[in-house]
């Protein structure tokens, strides 16, 4: 049985697939899709903290599973 890949769109809320201890992000933290690019294979995701606002930007690949490709912590 083949599963259909999930289609993401701007403003979707997703769970971060893996921890990034260097910047304090844990697997399962929530992020918001800012942009979908590379024909849906990449997402630009914003992670924010309620007290501080925008905290980090992540590039997340969608295939075959979600995985973080790069990140930037915002100071």
Order of alpha helices (4+ residues) and beta strands (2+ residues): beta-beta-beta-beta-beta
